[in-house]
Amino acid sequence: MASFPTSRIGGYDISRLMIGSNSFHGFSHFSKARSDWLRRYFTPDRQVEVLAAAARQGLNATISMQRADYAAVLREVEAQTGVHIHWFATPGGTETSELKEGICEAAELGAEFCLPHTMWTDARLMPARGEIEEAEEVIEYIHAQGMRAGWSTHRPECVTVSDRAGYDVDVYVQIFNSQGFLCQVETDWVASVIRGAQKPVLCIKPLGAGRIMPPTAFGFVYSHIRPQDVVAVGCLSVEEAEENLSLVRNILEGQRAETELQSTRSKALLASAD
């Protein structure tokens, strides 16, 4: 079983690359047709196949909404590989009562981390007052269920407000990619917030939901974050998972992020002469 660079988050050693789950659950951020195809394609067995390949290369974490079927997938991955996959669960809800139901479900399913989803968190972010409404109540509730707390947010202000308020959380989720896809402000500002955060940051959508080439995407993100920060990426296949891991491993070892160039007839004259 291979090893992979880790960060210490909430008392756990977490691989600096983890597998995202939007592809598994059919959220393409691209088109209805692609989302429909993903939901049809990604059976539990195919999810296990991708996650197990990543686990054998040293990845030990995932981020997802709380789902019983995904909990079963994670148990099967551990049975096949011997690697326990740490689960960063993101329950949501428009009302806090609904969120608390999701928190309880996440705990029952075995999640170690609970990060209320942006649909709850960002709706309660009050920058002018320097607070997230009901934050302390929700954090206390998460801790009471035996999980580490954090915020899943699309707004970088959530990170700075939480830090200044001193909320007892262990990690932040923040969108970050070279195109600024779904980022709320310019990428240099997002990078500054991440580097200034008092807690580790879990960067999501590094490929811009498939809009950015992996060498460009990973090279950009890892060059702008800190050793304690981690990145989550969705993968469509075992081959893609293995390629992404190889790219990131090279980057973290100080090597150039390169993959085999895809040859087509239109690029024939671009090849170096022998």
C-alpha positions in Angstrom: 0.0 0.0 0.0 1.5 3.3 -1.1 1.8 6.4 1.2 0.8 9.9 0.4 1.6 13.3 2.0 -0.8 14.2 4.7 -2.1 17.1 6.8 -3.1 17.0 10.4 -6.8 18.0 10.7 -8.8 17.6 13.8 -6.5 15.0 15.2 -6.4 12.9 12.0 -3.7 12.5 9.4 -5.6 13.4 6.2 -4.1 12.9 2.7 -3.5 16.2 0.9 -5.6 14.9 -2.0 -9.0 13.4 -1.4 -11.7 12.1 -3.6 -14.7 14.3 -4.1 -18.2 12.9 -4.7 -20.1 15.1 -7.0 -19.4 12.9 -10.0 -20.5 9.8 -8.0 -23.8 11.4 -7.1 -24.5 13.0 -10.4 -23.8 16.7 -9.8 -21.8 17.7 -12.9 -21.9 21.5 -12.6 -21.9 21.2 -16.4 -25.2 20.1 -18.0 -28.3 18.1 -17.2 -27.3 15.5 -19.8 -23.9 14.9 -18.1 -25.5 14.8 -14.6 -28.1 12.3 -15.8 -25.3 10.1 -17.3 -23.3 10.3 -14.1 -26.2 9.1 -12.0 -26.8 6.2 -14.4 -23.1 5.3 -14.7 -21.9 5.5 -11.2 -23.2 2.4 -9.6 -22.0 1.6 -6.0 -19.6 -0.9 -7.6 -18.0 1.7 -9.8 -17.7 4.1 -6.9 -15.9 1.4 -4.9 -13.6 0.7 -7.8 -12.4 4.4 -8.1 -12.2 4.9 -4.3 -10.3 1.6 -3.8 -7.8 2.5 -6.5 -7.2 5.9 -4.8 -6.9 4.2 -1.3 -4.3 1.8 -2.6 -2.2 4.8 -3.6 -2.5 6.4 -0.2 -5.6 8.5 -0.2 -7.7 8.2 2.9 -10.5 10.8 2.8 -13.6 11.9 1.0 -16.1 14.7 1.1 -19.8 14.1 0.5 -23.3 14.7 1.7 -24.4 12.1 4.3 -25.9 9.1 2.4 -26.4 5.6 3.6 -25.5 4.2 0.2 -22.2 6.1 0.3 -21.5 4.8 3.8 -21.9 1.3 2.4 -19.4 2.1 -0.4 -16.8 3.4 2.1 -17.2 0.3 4.2 -16.6 -1.9 1.1 -13.5 0.1 0.2 -12.1 -0.5 3.6 -12.9 -4.2 3.5 -11.1 -4.5 0.1 -8.1 -2.3 0.9 -7.7 -2.2 4.6 -7.7 1.7 4.4 -10.1 3.6 6.5 -11.6 6.5 4.5 -12.2 9.5 6.7 -15.5 11.1 5.8 -16.1 14.9 5.7 -19.9 15.0 5.6 -21.8 18.1 4.5 -25.4 18.0 5.7 -27.6 20.8 4.5 -31.0 22.2 5.0 -32.8 25.5 4.9 -33.8 25.3 8.6 -31.5 24.5 11.5 -33.8 21.7 12.6 -33.3 20.1 9.2 -29.6 20.5 9.5 -29.5 18.9 12.9 -31.3 15.9 11.5 -28.5 15.6 8.9 -25.9 16.0 11.6 -27.3 13.1 13.5 -27.5 11.0 10.3 -23.9 11.8 9.4 -22.8 10.7 12.9 -24.8 7.5 12.7 -23.3 6.7 9.3 -19.7 7.1 10.7 -18.5 10.5 9.5 -15.6 11.9 11.5 -16.1 15.5 10.2 -19.3 17.5 9.9 -19.3 20.7 7.8 -22.7 22.3 7.4 -23.2 22.8 3.6 -23.1 26.2 2.0 -26.9 26.2 1.6 -27.1 26.5 5.4 -23.8 28.2 6.2 -23.7 31.0 3.7 -27.4 31.9 4.2 -26.5 32.7 7.8 -23.2 34.5 7.2 -23.5 38.1 8.5 -20.2 39.9 7.7 -21.4 43.2 8.9 -22.1 41.7 12.3 -19.0 39.5 12.2 -21.0 36.3 12.9 -22.6 33.2 11.4 -26.1 33.0 12.9 -26.6 30.0 15.2 -23.0 28.9 14.6 -22.2 28.2 18.3 -25.4 26.2 18.7 -24.6 24.1 15.6 -20.9 23.5 16.5 -21.9 22.4 20.0 -24.4 20.0 18.5 -21.9 18.6 16.0 -19.4 18.0 18.9 -22.1 16.4 21.0 -22.5 13.8 18.2 -18.8 13.0 18.4 -17.6 14.7 15.2 -15.2 17.5 14.3 -16.8 20.7 13.1 -16.1 22.9 10.1 -17.8 25.1 7.6 -18.6 24.2 3.9 -18.8 27.6 2.2 -18.7 29.2 -1.2 -17.9 32.6 0.4 -14.4 33.4 1.5 -15.8 35.9 4.0 -17.0 32.9 5.9 -13.4 31.9 6.7 -12.4 35.4 7.9 -15.6 35.9 9.9 -15.2 32.5 11.6 -11.6 33.1 12.5 -12.3 36.5 14.0 -15.3 35.2 15.9 -13.1 32.3 17.3 -15.6 29.6 16.4 -14.4 26.1 17.5 -14.0 24.5 14.1 -11.2 22.4 12.6 -11.4 23.0 8.9 -12.9 25.1 6.2 -14.1 24.1 2.7 -13.5 26.7 0.0 -13.8 26.7 -3.8 -10.5 27.4 -5.5 -9.4 27.0 -9.1 -7.4 28.9 -11.7 -10.4 30.0 -13.7 -12.3 31.4 -10.7 -15.2 29.0 -11.5 -17.8 29.6 -8.8 -15.3 31.7 -6.8 -17.0 34.7 -5.3 -13.9 37.1 -5.7 -10.7 37.1 -7.8 -8.5 34.1 -7.4 -5.7 36.1 -5.8 -8.1 37.2 -3.1 -9.3 33.6 -2.5 -5.7 32.5 -2.3 -4.9 35.2 0.3 -7.8 34.1 2.4 -6.8 30.5 2.3 -3.2 31.3 3.2 -4.3 33.5 6.1 -6.9 31.1 7.6 -6.3 30.0 11.1 -7.4 26.4 10.3 -6.6 24.0 7.4 -8.6 24.6 4.2 -10.1 21.9 2.0 -10.1 23.3 -1.5 -12.8 22.0 -3.8 -13.5 22.2 -7.6 -9.8 22.5 -8.5 -10.6 21.4 -12.1 -13.5 23.8 -12.4 -15.9 20.8 -12.8 -13.9 19.6 -15.8 -13.1 23.0 -17.4 -9.4 23.0 -16.5 -6.7 20.5 -17.6 -5.4 18.6 -14.6 -1.7 19.7 -14.8 -2.7 23.3 -15.0 -5.3 22.9 -12.3 -3.3 21.1 -9.7 -0.1 23.1 -10.4 -2.1 26.3 -9.7 -3.9 25.2 -6.6 -1.0 23.6 -4.8 1.3 26.5 -5.6 -1.0 28.9 -3.8 -1.9 26.9 -0.7 -0.1 25.8 2.4 1.3 22.4 3.5 -1.6 22.0 6.0 -4.3 22.5 3.3 -5.8 19.7 1.3 -7.7 19.4 -2.1 -10.7 17.3 -3.1 -11.2 16.2 -6.7 -13.8 14.1 -8.4 -12.7 11.3 -10.7 -14.6 9.5 -13.5 -12.5 6.3 -13.6 -9.6 4.4 -12.0 -7.3 5.7 -14.8 -8.2 9.3 -14.0 -7.8 8.7 -10.2 -4.3 7.2 -10.8 -3.3 10.0 -13.2 -4.4 12.7 -10.8 -2.6 11.1 -7.9 0.6 10.9 -9.9 0.3 14.5 -10.9 -0.2 15.7 -7.3 2.5 13.4 -5.9 5.0 15.0 -8.4 3.9 18.5 -7.5 4.2 17.9 -3.8 7.7 16.4 -4.4 8.7 19.6 -6.2 8.6 18.1 -9.7 6.8 19.5 -12.8 3.2 18.5 -13.2 3.2 16.5 -16.5 1.0 13.9 -18.1 1.4 12.2 -21.5 0.2 14.6 -24.2 -2.8 13.5 -26.1 -1.8 13.1 -29.8 -4.2 14.0 -32.6 -3.6 14.6 -36.3 -3.9 18.3 -35.8 -0.9 18.3 -33.4 1.4 16.2 -35.6 3.7 19.1 -36.4 4.1 20.2 -32.8 6.1 17.1 -31.8 9.8 17.6 -31.4 12.0 16.3 -34.2 14.0 13.1 -33.4 
